[in-house]
Structures are given as structure tokens and as C-alpha cells.
Amino acid sequence: MAQTRPAITGIAFVRMYTADAVASDAFYGKTLGFEKVMGADEIARYGVNEAQWLEVEKLPAGAPEARVAEIAFTTRDVKGLQRYLVAHHVAIEAGASKDGFSVRDPEGNLIGFVQRDAMKGKLAMSSRATSRRVIHAGFVVHDRAAEDAFYRDLLGFKPYWHGGRTDDSTDYVSLQVPDGTDWVEYMLNNGLHPSAHTLGVMNHFSLGVSHMSDATAALASNGCTTAECNKTQMGRDGKVQLNLYDPDLTRVEFMEYVPSGTTCCSSFEGRHPVEVEDR
């Protein structure tokens, strides 16, 4: 009998590498306003909500060019999902536990899966937080067909939106988790060997907000008063955006949950995210 895939309900965390932990803490803790909890594994975890967090880890020896270290998703049955992937010949990374495990996608990105409520009661919430939701994460993709075989065919991710820098190009492909509204975003057409700057722009994560004015007000309250903290723009998907960069040049994209402008290239095929979702 074929293995049934357990539910995958959304993004659990995004982990970044840092070359300067103090500078990263000033960015994630002070500017973005999230409260830090240090783990025994020396990874700093910044609570976004009770089910989502950001991680910052010391840059390892060898200094990988890509500073996004891992993207992880929430599942309601982590052991069942592990059995499902093993049955489909996906190798499990060392360190799998009762609460989570990681694999590599066809592009080599580290992709994790975390049991629902694994971090319940272990995260600290802050009243200064600039957002309460991680809504998507993006990364450079060279082979769309190979990634589709993993995310769409094997994991059941579903189309949300696609578009490009021009109306007749496809540079961005958004695929939502099968049992929720968070998504991954393929960042296409960046050449075989993108620069460190390009990797920082393309390998990113997004914080959702209902109104961008709330985010800019929170940033100002947290002491972010430079021009980029107010530089909003209309995205190609018709959603208002604001981009900041952490000290290692990883892009943090604030994005409104629903479009308010003209959406290019394709219509939306899935539900838009909201501030609080059932995991």
C-alpha cells in the first residue's frame, strides 16, 4: 500500500547564517523587534508567533555563499512524513528526532519538517514585533522541473502565483504548502553563479502584515529611521512591499497579506494568508 503524505501546514522557521552575532541580534532583536531565546545548540531563536520563529546561527567554516541555512515546515505527523519521504527514496539528514528532521531538495537546499507544537512554550514573544507571521521564503532555482518534482509532485505544494520582471517573463514562481497558505518562491533566471549580493536578494523570507503603515510605524518605534525603513513599493503581484537587509545581506521582505494594486502575469490560484492560521 502506498504511503499517505501527512499534512504540511506552513512555514515553521527560516534559519540564517551570521558572521557577526551581535550585529544580527541588533537587527532581529532591536530593529525587527523579536525576542531572542538562545538554545543549547547555540542557535538564537526569535519568536514570531507561537508556531513560527527565525533562527540565526554562526557562520560555519568554509563560509557558504548562501546565508539562508534552512527553511522548515510544520507538519501534523513528523514521523509519518519521514516514513513517507524514505519510502520515496529521499535521504534523511543526520540529527532526525521525534520533533523534526531535514532533507535536501534537488537544488541542495536544506529543507526541514517540524512537528506541530514542537516549540510551544519555548519561544518568547515581544510587544515590539514588527510582524506576527512568516508567510513565505524564496531561494534561487536553476532547474524548475527538478524542484517541481520535489515540491509539487512529492510534497503536494500547489500553485499560488507566478510572474516576472516583465509581463511576458516568469522569474518568480510561488507554490503554497498543500494544507495552508504559506509558500515557497522559486527565484529563476539568475545565472549559473549568482553573486553574493544576488544570493542575498533572492534567498529571502517574508514577514506578513495587514497594513504596511503598521510595519513602518513599528520599525520607527524600534529606532529604524533610515530611508529604507519607509521605502515601500508595489510588487509585481500587486502587494505592497518593503525590503530590509540583515547584516549578512539576507533580504527580509515585509509584504501585505492581500493585493491592493495591479497583479501582473497570472491570477492568484490559492487563498491569501491571514495573520493567524490553524496549523
ChimeraX attribute file (.defattr): number of C-alpha atoms within 10 A of each C-alpha:
attribute: neighborCount
match mode: 1-to-1
recipient: residues
	/A:1	3
	/A:2	7
	/A:3	13
	/A:4	10
	/A:5	16
	/A:6	19
	/A:7	20
	/A:8	26
	/A:9	21
	/A:10	29
	/A:11	29
	/A:12	29
	/A:13	26
	/A:14	25
	/A:15	21
	/A:16	24
	/A:17	24
	/A:18	24
	/A:19	15
	/A:20	13
	/A:21	16
	/A:22	11
	/A:23	14
	/A:24	21
	/A:25	22
	/A:26	14
	/A:27	18
	/A:28	22
	/A:29	21
	/A:30	18
	/A:31	23
	/A:32	25
	/A:33	26
	/A:34	27
	/A:35	22
	/A:36	22
	/A:37	17
	/A:38	13
	/A:39	10
	/A:40	7
	/A:41	7
	/A:42	11
	/A:43	18
	/A:44	24
	/A:45	26
	/A:46	27
	/A:47	27
	/A:48	26
	/A:49	21
	/A:50	18
	/A:51	23
	/A:52	25
	/A:53	26
	/A:54	21
	/A:55	22
	/A:56	24
	/A:57	21
	/A:58	15
	/A:59	17
	/A:60	10
	/A:61	6
	/A:62	6
	/A:63	12
	/A:64	12
	/A:65	13
	/A:66	23
	/A:67	23
	/A:68	28
	/A:69	19
	/A:70	18
	/A:71	25
	/A:72	22
	/A:73	23
	/A:74	25
	/A:75	25
	/A:76	17
	/A:77	19
	/A:78	22
	/A:79	20
	/A:80	16
	/A:81	24
	/A:82	22
	/A:83	17
	/A:84	19
	/A:85	18
	/A:86	13
	/A:87	12
	/A:88	12
	/A:89	9
	/A:90	15
	/A:91	14
	/A:92	16
	/A:93	13
	/A:94	9
	/A:95	8
	/A:96	15
	/A:97	12
	/A:98	11
	/A:99	16
	/A:100	22
	/A:101	21
	/A:102	23
	/A:103	21
	/A:104	16
	/A:105	16
	/A:106	18
	/A:107	14
	/A:108	8
	/A:109	18
	/A:110	17
	/A:111	17
	/A:112	22
	/A:113	27
	/A:114	26
	/A:115	21
	/A:116	21
	/A:117	17
	/A:118	15
	/A:119	16
	/A:120	12
	/A:121	9
	/A:122	13
	/A:123	20
	/A:124	17
	/A:125	19
	/A:126	17
	/A:127	9
	/A:128	17
	/A:129	23
	/A:130	25
	/A:131	22
	/A:132	20
	/A:133	26
	/A:134	29
	/A:135	28
	/A:136	26
	/A:137	25
	/A:138	22
	/A:139	23
	/A:140	25
	/A:141	25
	/A:142	18
	/A:143	13
	/A:144	15
	/A:145	11
	/A:146	14
	/A:147	17
	/A:148	18
	/A:149	14
	/A:150	17
	/A:151	19
	/A:152	18
	/A:153	11
	/A:154	14
	/A:155	19
	/A:156	19
	/A:157	21
	/A:158	20
	/A:159	18
	/A:160	22
	/A:161	21
	/A:162	22
	/A:163	20
	/A:164	19
	/A:165	13
	/A:166	11
	/A:167	12
	/A:168	10
	/A:169	12
	/A:170	17
	/A:171	17
	/A:172	24
	/A:173	20
	/A:174	22
	/A:175	25
	/A:176	28
	/A:177	26
	/A:178	20
	/A:179	17
	/A:180	20
	/A:181	21
	/A:182	27
	/A:183	27
	/A:184	24
	/A:185	24
	/A:186	25
	/A:187	23
	/A:188	18
	/A:189	16
	/A:190	15
	/A:191	11
	/A:192	9
	/A:193	9
	/A:194	15
	/A:195	13
	/A:196	16
	/A:197	14
	/A:198	17
	/A:199	22
	/A:200	23
	/A:201	22
	/A:202	24
	/A:203	23
	/A:204	25
	/A:205	26
	/A:206	24
	/A:207	22
	/A:208	25
	/A:209	25
	/A:210	15
	/A:211	13
	/A:212	20
	/A:213	13
	/A:214	13
	/A:215	24
	/A:216	21
	/A:217	16
	/A:218	21
	/A:219	22
	/A:220	16
	/A:221	15
	/A:222	17
	/A:223	14
	/A:224	18
	/A:225	14
	/A:226	10
	/A:227	8
	/A:228	13
	/A:229	19
	/A:230	19
	/A:231	12
	/A:232	17
	/A:233	13
	/A:234	16
	/A:235	18
	/A:236	21
	/A:237	22
	/A:238	16
	/A:239	19
	/A:240	21
	/A:241	20
	/A:242	22
	/A:243	18
	/A:244	18
	/A:245	15
	/A:246	19
	/A:247	18
	/A:248	20
	/A:249	19
	/A:250	25
	/A:251	23
	/A:252	20
	/A:253	21
	/A:254	26
	/A:255	28
	/A:256	25
	/A:257	20
	/A:258	18
	/A:259	17
	/A:260	13
	/A:261	13
	/A:262	12
	/A:263	18
	/A:264	18
	/A:265	18
	/A:266	14
	/A:267	12
	/A:268	15
	/A:269	13
	/A:270	14
	/A:271	12
	/A:272	16
	/A:273	21
	/A:274	16
	/A:275	14
	/A:276	9
	/A:277	13
	/A:278	8
	/A:279	17
